Amino acid sequence: MKNKYFGDTRDLFKYDLILKITQEVVSIHRFLFIPMLTSDDDSSDGNKTNYIKAKAGTQNKELMTHLKDCVNRDRRNIMEIEPYFKSNGVEIYIHEELFIHRNRRDYFGKVK
């Protein structure tokens, strides 16, 4: 994942699914998110932000508004999802260290 992709339609699906799971499974109150964040580059991925055309997550208007706000205010950063989950009673830890394939073992060793 790259920060520049944050807020696209894939995130709408992913975060809506995570919220549903954490709210409906009584024993889950928090989760660890390991996005394997990599440095931004020149690719054009992540430009799909027309949530009306999204295949999933479109019933979650609050999440759509949050993601749209992040995109429109140029706050495309994985850490921007934390306040959304907290406002919905879900504790989240985001491992935000950059992932480098050759350092895979060290990367996952640092996950708490």
Helices and strands as residue ranges (DSSP letters): G 3-5, H 9-24, E 30-33, G 51-53, H 61-72, G 78-81, H 82-87, E 91-94, G 101-103, H 104-109
